Amino acid sequence: MKGDEMTMNKKFKFKMPSAYTVLVFIIIMIGILTWFIPSGHYAMDKAGRIIAGTYQQTGYRPQGIWDICMAPIIGMIGNKYTDGAISISLFILVIGGFLGVVNKTEALDKGINQIVYKLQGREKALIIILMILFSLGGTTFGMGEETIAFYPLLIPVMMKVGFDSLTAVGIALIGTQIGCLASTVNPFATGVASQTINISMGDGLFSRILLLVLFDVISITFVYRYATKIKKDPTKSLVYGQREADQKRFLQGFDENQAAETEKLTKAQKRVLFIFCLTFVLMIIALIPWSSINPNFTFWDQSVKWLTGIPFLGKLLGTDIVPFGSWYFNEITMLFIVMSVVIMFVTHMKESEFIEAFMNGMSELLSVAIIVAVARGIQVIMNDAAITDTVLHWGEMGLKSLPKTVFIILTYLFYIPMSFLIPSTSGLASATMGILGPMANFAHVAESTVVTAFQAASGWVNLITPTSGIVVGALGIAHVNITVWWKWMAKLMVVLLIATCVYLAVLAII
């Protein structure tokens, strides 16, 4: 009987469905709803934006089984009603290839390792520096899984000076996810969300930079104060009960001097780090809508005009050069491909090794690229059935008397449970931003602010969700129970929640 009971428990154990399953289920449900929700449309202005108060109902356009099955395919390639996700999917794959080439050189790993060892004896300063670096990784390219390799190094170093394993996990995990929370140019969050509503990643960039700085200060202060407290009194550690076991587990056989010797950067790796940083700097400069900020900021436009006007040189460079400030996904995709090739040459990497590293990097992000298309399938069904404008009309009716601050806070709170149900930021953005982005116009809130609300909610959830491989993986290496992690993070999570709501409210009204 006991054996039968155990078999039944195993049989009926609930497992959270994947993001793919959730998205396909939503596509099916939306397909069913098209039989009951009337079609309609808004008039558009010259810029292609919806004109409030112009909605007209046009009947019904129900979507059948064939339409539902074709939705993810159309989501990738597009049709006359919906832009395909191919541009953002290709960009994601190329980003993966770029990171694959960078990781092949081991420049990032060794660079961070060198910082750790050079700052031994100044571990409190190390907390600040590393959390800033990890947050920059999160805010630029969605750094997360890459941190797993650093925990076996960080944990012994932190414990050796009187801190604990929680401090080490907090440095990397909180650092990267705060960066993702305040994503400035993160292609998997900001990029997909911006592309879905046809705005530049540069829109709202300065407000996101400010959010990043603010939340870096909050999170660094949190980890720093905890580390200082347990160094003075180790019994204050939330994992004090396993301190002896952790010391045996992590400090036994740890030779920092030998490790430091083997982690020295080569000249080629230093060049790779420079190119890596330069790539993201160029991307940011290229995405900032300079002329929109100030009509007099025409330097890049004039420079391109001058270059292309030079006989022979202009034709050699190309007559269709897009100036900084007007770049979009096609241009930044090209940038990452070119920089990958540059890294190949500066490291004297063999062509076969380069191709292998690039393809391996792309394969690691293939699931992300595909999920964008699957999620875009929701928008395909809604647009083909012409119910998108109907849903927006309902939103317009509900938002007529709703203050800006209330709208953006409700948007943020909406994305918190949605981030749990659809843990993929790319999938969530593609699935929902097509509705919530335009709806912001009715509430007189900038679409870029909705993007900020979405990524802030996603980053907040990813700090604690048990469905995140990053969280579970980090805690598994550190031998920290997730309930202990939740207990430790509780105060920080409340502060971040309140601070985000206040920040978004202010952002909505200025």
Beta strands, then each sheet from edge to edge (+ up, - down):
strand 1: 39-41
strand 2: 56-59
sheet 1: 1+ 2-
end
